[in-house]
Amino acid sequence: MTVLVTGAAGFIGSHTVERLLSRRDEEGRGEDVIGLDNFDDFYAPERKRRNLEEAARHQQRPGQFEFVQGDVRDRALLARLFEQHSFRAVIHLAARVGMGASIENPWPYYDVNVTGTLNLLEAVRSQPEVRHVQGKRANFVFASTALVYGRTEVIPFVETDPADRPLAPYPASKRAAELLGHTYHHLHGIDFTSVRFFTVYGPRGRPEMIAYKVLNSAFGGEPVPYHNEGQMHRDWTFVDDIVSGILAAADHRLGYEVFNLGRGEPVLLADFVETLQFVAGRNARLQPVPMPASDVRYTYAGIDKAQRVLGYHPRISFEEGIQRFYSWYMQHVQPAGPAAGA
Ligand SMILES: NC(=O)c1ccc[n+]([C@@H]2O[C@H](COP(=O)([O-])OP(=O)(O)OC[C@H]3O[C@@H](n4cnc5c(N)ncnc54)[C@H](O)[C@@H]3O)[C@@H](O)[C@H]2O)c1
């Protein structure tokens, strides 16, 4: 069987590809994986190529993984892929990411996150019947975000919250794509599961994320804008746990469902940064800035539903996660200097 992973060269995408290639299916062999990514320039494409190389090393046999450089906005390309392959699942991680950048320039967020998702939903809807797996169209797993909850007062965040007050174009685009998923489920019977990630970090993390910036600064790089003096909580979730949740969603056919994938244990940003500095044995230059209007004081995942339905159990404590992130950074980023890959 074959799984399509969009955004395969990215942070979470490359870990997802790696895990799919490494695990064994019922027949004792790993599944085939097609990875799609356009190497967008939100951060260095060179970093993404390295992510892909590292993930592809986990193939169990030659040809198990195929990479296609292409864009989810290219409908003809998607049609070709769905004619050529029998996808049992689509794991759709490709996106324009970032809150601040989406306020500056919202258009690509809608083109990629909304229209791109629509294109993929259409490709699944039009999947030729000979390409159905066990009589079914591909199971659609969509990467959403905790930011769809905006400043909800329901804490921990639960999936029954209407999530209808996003604070920036990025989460609004993700919520819009979830709604399209519901429409395609309703009209065409497509299985669509949205997984809402809570502050993911770990090896291959994106250079603009706080953990990365703190280490860059600690090793001589730029000062780090430090929102609200670190007085905000984030439900940091290690990338391996997120990938477990993604694969569980891809392995279950659930109609239309939404799940929070977090750790369920928010940590104060100030504590996260302090622990990272302690592990590094160095301090970053933290530059206090007020909290932007698009930001929230709290993210806190209610994960009961994911635990019950998907068997999702996050395992990596934030101390261990920080240690692992630090080891990766020292091996892969620090030798090239703090600006590498930014
Ligand atoms: N990292 C987090 O904390 C977090 C939190 C919530 C949600 N998410 C979601 O998880 C997914 C993966 O995020 P990530 O952190 O790995 O980011 P990332 O930027 O590392 O990965 C996204 C990948 O998508 C690719 N891409 C962008 N536009 C594309 C297009 N038009 N066609 C094909 N590929 C395209 C990029 O080149 C990149 O490799 C995204 O959908 C993101 O919105 C991430």
The ligand as an SDF file (V2000), in Angstrom:
LIG
                    3D

 44 48  0  0  0  0  0  0  0  0999 V2000
    5.4890   22.9030   13.9080 N   0  0  0  0  0  0  0  0  0  0  0  0
    4.4110   23.2110   14.6380 C   0  0  0  0  0  0  0  0  0  0  0  0
    4.5190   23.5490   15.8280 O   0  0  0  0  0  0  0  0  0  0  0  0
    3.0460   23.1340   14.0280 C   0  0  0  0  0  0  0  0  0  0  0  0
    1.9510   23.4560   14.8490 C   0  0  0  0  0  0  0  0  0  0  0  0
    0.6720   23.3910   14.3170 C   0  0  0  0  0  0  0  0  0  0  0  0
    0.4860   22.9780   13.0030 C   0  0  0  0  0  0  0  0  0  0  0  0
    1.5570   22.6750   12.2330 N   0  0  0  0  0  0  0  0  0  0  0  0
    1.2960   22.2370   10.8430 C   0  0  0  0  0  0  0  0  0  0  0  0
    2.0690   21.0850   10.5650 O   0  0  0  0  0  0  0  0  0  0  0  0
    2.4390   21.0690    9.1950 C   0  0  0  0  0  0  0  0  0  0  0  0
    3.9350   20.8890    9.0550 C   0  0  0  0  0  0  0  0  0  0  0  0
    4.5710   21.9970    9.6980 O   0  0  0  0  0  0  0  0  0  0  0  0
    6.1450   22.0680    9.9350 P   0  0  0  0  0  0  0  0  0  0  0  0
    6.3700   22.6860   11.2530 O   0  0  0  0  0  0  0  0  0  0  0  0
    6.7650   20.7480    9.5970 O   0  0  0  0  0  0  0  0  0  0  0  0
    6.5500   23.1740    8.8400 O   0  0  0  0  0  0  0  0  0  0  0  0
    7.5870   23.1190    7.6400 P   0  0  0  0  0  0  0  0  0  0  0  0
    7.5760   24.4910    7.0370 O   0  0  0  0  0  0  0  0  0  0  0  0
    8.8900   22.5860    8.0920 O   0  0  0  0  0  0  0  0  0  0  0  0
    6.9220   22.0910    6.6380 O   0  0  0  0  0  0  0  0  0  0  0  0
    5.9740   22.4530    5.6570 C   0  0  0  0  0  0  0  0  0  0  0  0
    6.4620   21.9230    4.3190 C   0  0  0  0  0  0  0  0  0  0  0  0
    5.4680   22.2100    3.3230 O   0  0  0  0  0  0  0  0  0  0  0  0
    6.1350   22.5710    2.1380 C   0  0  0  0  0  0  0  0  0  0  0  0
    5.2260   23.3850    1.3210 N   0  0  0  0  0  0  0  0  0  0  0  0
    4.8470   24.6580    1.5550 C   0  0  0  0  0  0  0  0  0  0  0  0
    4.0430   25.0730    0.5650 N   0  0  0  0  0  0  0  0  0  0  0  0
    3.8870   24.0300   -0.2850 C   0  0  0  0  0  0  0  0  0  0  0  0
    3.1900   23.8530   -1.5040 C   0  0  0  0  0  0  0  0  0  0  0  0
    2.4810   24.8550   -2.0280 N   0  0  0  0  0  0  0  0  0  0  0  0
    3.2580   22.6480   -2.1320 N   0  0  0  0  0  0  0  0  0  0  0  0
    4.0020   21.6500   -1.6110 C   0  0  0  0  0  0  0  0  0  0  0  0
    4.7100   21.7710   -0.4640 N   0  0  0  0  0  0  0  0  0  0  0  0
    4.6520   22.9420    0.1860 C   0  0  0  0  0  0  0  0  0  0  0  0
    7.3470   23.3680    2.5950 C   0  0  0  0  0  0  0  0  0  0  0  0
    8.3720   23.4190    1.6160 O   0  0  0  0  0  0  0  0  0  0  0  0
    7.7600   22.6070    3.8550 C   0  0  0  0  0  0  0  0  0  0  0  0
    8.7490   21.6380    3.5710 O   0  0  0  0  0  0  0  0  0  0  0  0
    1.9120   22.3760    8.6000 C   0  0  0  0  0  0  0  0  0  0  0  0
    0.6860   22.1020    7.9600 O   0  0  0  0  0  0  0  0  0  0  0  0
    1.6980   23.2610    9.8060 C   0  0  0  0  0  0  0  0  0  0  0  0
    0.6800   24.2120    9.5700 O   0  0  0  0  0  0  0  0  0  0  0  0
    2.8300   22.7490   12.7090 C   0  0  0  0  0  0  0  0  0  0  0  0
  1  2  1  0
  2  3  2  0
  2  4  1  0
  4  5  1  0
  4 44  2  0
  5  6  2  0
  6  7  1  0
  7  8  2  0
  8  9  1  0
  8 44  1  0
  9 10  1  0
  9 42  1  0
 10 11  1  0
 11 12  1  0
 11 40  1  0
 12 13  1  0
 13 14  1  0
 14 15  2  0
 14 16  1  0
 14 17  1  0
 17 18  1  0
 18 19  2  0
 18 20  1  0
 18 21  1  0
 21 22  1  0
 22 23  1  0
 23 24  1  0
 23 38  1  0
 24 25  1  0
 25 26  1  0
 25 36  1  0
 26 27  1  0
 26 35  1  0
 27 28  2  0
 28 29  1  0
 29 30  1  0
 29 35  2  0
 30 31  1  0
 30 32  2  0
 32 33  1  0
 33 34  2  0
 34 35  1  0
 36 37  1  0
 36 38  1  0
 38 39  1  0
 40 41  1  0
 40 42  1  0
 42 43  1  0
M  CHG  2   8   1  16  -1
M  END
$$$$
